[in-house]
Amino acid sequence: MQKQKLSFWQIWNMSFGFLGIQFGFALQGGFMSRIFQTLGAGKEDIPLLWIAAPLTGLLVQPIVGYMSDRTWSLKWGRRRPYFLVGAILSSLALFFVPNSPTLWIAASFLWILDACINISMEPFRALVADKLPQSQRSYGFVVQTLIIGIGTWVASNLPWMVSQLGVSNEAPSGVIPMSVKVAFAIGAFVFLASILYTVFTTDEYPPEDMEAFETEKAKKNNFVKDILDNIGSMPTTMKKLGVIQFFSWFAFFTMWSLANPALTEHVYKTPAPVEASYNMNVISEATQFKIANTKFQESSNSVGSAMGIYGLSSMAFALLLTFYTSKRKINRKFVHLTSLLLGGIGFLAMNYASPESLKYCFVLIGFAWGSILSMPYAMLSSSVDPKKMGVIMGIFNMFIVIPQIIAAIGGINFISGLLGEEAIHAMTIAGLSLLIAAFSNLLITNKKAISYQEEI
């Protein structure tokens, strides 16, 4: 089937739902560790509490990808039903997460939230490959990254924004501040609204051979066998991209789970107070705890705002690439290598950052993030069977979630512990991991994956 080239606004419309998805991920990534710490978790416990995110991705994305490849509705298309179901469930979960009264309830809601976000996210990756001709693949994924950057910056700053409007940052021991609750409620609304916008402004191509599609769909469901067969026949380029993804996502999982304790402690000098260290029956000690906790909550807002900068710089990165790739082809391999190098330097520089200079570290990290969200998928989509795009994107997600699982079950605590007990060492490991990912790009030799575009 000859696919029609789409205008910028058509690509924008079909990618706009990613604004909501990124609101969910940015609020989760920027503030779940803060919620866990507020509810009593120690910094060494946080990575394990985060294991919900990669595990649900490992299970949900291949299943949703496989199912969406075998779905077709004249009214709703192939991918859009999954967008909508995931959006409704994610919005409900976002509302309830910051209202968790205990640590185990917050951890349970993280499982639910991440599973629901994954239902929406995987089909969006496949939609770009479904809708766009090869010559617009880089352009399409870069536009997605532009929208993701906007979502990351706004969502990361939401608690700070609402606190500037007078919503309180203060709360009793073990209670999430109202500024965080309001931010998550806003995120829930944006998530659903942006997905609905894409659902009602975007149509989809039907299967090229409807008869063959219906015959395949009517066959006995061999989900496990089909998944294993696709893993076994994985293209060489996909395996090499998997190495890059492994070290990239190990780094970013480390940031999401440990940046808040690392930076509040090392840069802002306001670590989370441990209630057991205070005699709350003594008024002076209870007051000291309240002061320390308020300072921690305020510096956590500052860390969240600084983290939002990486969304802003990834947006600028994507905007530049949007203009460039709309008319010219790019060398995806070297764009990705350079971007990851800059991100690695950003992580390493956190060891020497002040509250004023921290934002520049996240500017560099944003270049890496912008590339991670576009270049690997553009390279992959030029290397696989279009009929299996959904399930392949789901399987590719394994290279994202496996490093996160390894980090969560103790990998990051063990490796950073070799450098010392301070939480900032986790950011050093993140930087080194991103440098390894950068140089792993030299493994990519498939010319079609590196810079394929039709002549204009």
RAHUWO-V375722 format. One record per backbone hydrogen bond with DSSP energy under -1.0 kcal/mol. NH is the residue of the N-H (numbers start at 1). CO is the residue of the C=O. If there is no record, write none. Layout:
((NH & CO) (NH & CO))
This chain:
((11 & 7) (12 & 8) (13 & 9) (14 & 10) (15 & 11) (16 & 12) (18 & 15) (19 & 16) (21 & 17) (22 & 18) (23 & 19) (24 & 20) (25 & 21) (26 & 22) (27 & 23) (28 & 24) (29 & 25) (30 & 26) (31 & 27) (32 & 28) (35 & 31) (36 & 32) (37 & 33) (38 & 34) (39 & 35) (40 & 37) (41 & 36) (45 & 42) (49 & 45) (50 & 46) (51 & 48) (53 & 50) (55 & 51) (56 & 52) (57 & 53) (58 & 54) (59 & 55) (60 & 56) (61 & 57) (64 & 60) (65 & 61) (66 & 62) (67 & 63) (68 & 64) (69 & 65) (71 & 68) (77 & 73) (82 & 79) (83 & 79) (84 & 80) (85 & 81) (86 & 82) (87 & 83) (88 & 84) (89 & 85) (90 & 86) (91 & 87) (92 & 88) (93 & 89) (94 & 90) (95 & 91) (96 & 92) (97 & 93) (99 & 96) (100 & 97) (106 & 102) (107 & 103) (108 & 104) (109 & 105) (110 & 106) (111 & 107) (112 & 108) (113 & 109) (114 & 110) (115 & 111) (116 & 112) (117 & 113) (118 & 114) (119 & 115) (120 & 116) (121 & 117) (122 & 118) (125 & 121) (126 & 122) (127 & 123) (128 & 124) (129 & 125) (130 & 126) (131 & 127) (132 & 128) (136 & 133) (137 & 134) (140 & 136) (141 & 137) (142 & 138) (143 & 139) (144 & 140) (145 & 141) (146 & 142) (147 & 143) (148 & 144) (149 & 145) (150 & 146) (151 & 147) (152 & 148) (153 & 149) (154 & 150) (155 & 151) (156 & 152) (157 & 153) (161 & 157) (162 & 158) (163 & 159) (164 & 160) (166 & 163) (167 & 162) (175 & 172) (179 & 168) (181 & 177) (182 & 178) (183 & 179) (184 & 180) (185 & 181) (186 & 182) (187 & 183) (188 & 184) (189 & 185) (190 & 186) (191 & 187) (192 & 188) (193 & 189) (194 & 190) (195 & 191) (196 & 192) (197 & 193) (198 & 194) (199 & 195) (200 & 196) (202 & 198) (213 & 209) (214 & 210) (215 & 211) (216 & 212) (217 & 213) (218 & 214) (226 & 222) (227 & 223) (228 & 224) (229 & 225) (230 & 226) (231 & 227) (232 & 228) (233 & 229) (234 & 231) (239 & 235) (240 & 236) (241 & 237) (242 & 238) (243 & 239) (244 & 240) (245 & 241) (246 & 242) (247 & 243) (248 & 244) (249 & 245) (250 & 246) (251 & 247) (252 & 248) (253 & 249) (254 & 250) (255 & 251) (256 & 252) (257 & 253) (258 & 254) (259 & 255) (262 & 258) (263 & 259) (264 & 260) (265 & 261) (266 & 262) (267 & 263) (268 & 263) (270 & 264) (277 & 274) (278 & 275) (280 & 278) (282 & 279) (286 & 282) (287 & 283) (288 & 284) (289 & 285) (290 & 286) (291 & 287) (292 & 288) (293 & 289) (294 & 290) (295 & 291) (296 & 292) (297 & 293) (298 & 294) (299 & 295) (300 & 296) (301 & 297) (302 & 298) (303 & 299) (304 & 300) (305 & 301) (306 & 302) (307 & 303) (308 & 304) (309 & 306) (310 & 307) (312 & 308) (313 & 309) (314 & 310) (315 & 311) (316 & 312) (317 & 313) (318 & 314) (319 & 315) (320 & 316) (321 & 317) (322 & 318) (323 & 319) (324 & 320) (325 & 321) (326 & 322) (327 & 324) (328 & 324) (332 & 330) (332 & 450) (335 & 331) (336 & 332) (337 & 333) (338 & 334) (339 & 335) (340 & 336) (341 & 337) (342 & 338) (343 & 339) (344 & 340) (345 & 341) (346 & 342) (347 & 343) (348 & 344) (349 & 345) (350 & 347) (351 & 348) (352 & 349) (358 & 354) (360 & 357) (362 & 358) (363 & 359) (364 & 360) (365 & 361) (366 & 362) (367 & 363) (368 & 364) (369 & 365) (370 & 366) (371 & 367) (372 & 368) (373 & 369) (374 & 371) (375 & 371) (378 & 374) (379 & 375) (380 & 376) (381 & 377) (383 & 380) (388 & 385) (389 & 386) (392 & 388) (393 & 389) (394 & 390) (395 & 391) (396 & 392) (398 & 395) (399 & 396) (400 & 397) (401 & 397) (402 & 398) (405 & 401) (406 & 402) (407 & 403) (408 & 404) (409 & 405) (410 & 407) (411 & 406) (412 & 407) (414 & 410) (415 & 411) (416 & 412) (417 & 413) (419 & 416) (425 & 422) (426 & 423) (428 & 424) (429 & 425) (430 & 426) (431 & 427) (432 & 428) (433 & 429) (434 & 430) (435 & 431) (436 & 432) (437 & 433) (438 & 434) (439 & 435) (440 & 436) (441 & 438) (442 & 439) (443 & 440) (444 & 441) (450 & 446) (451 & 447) (452 & 448))
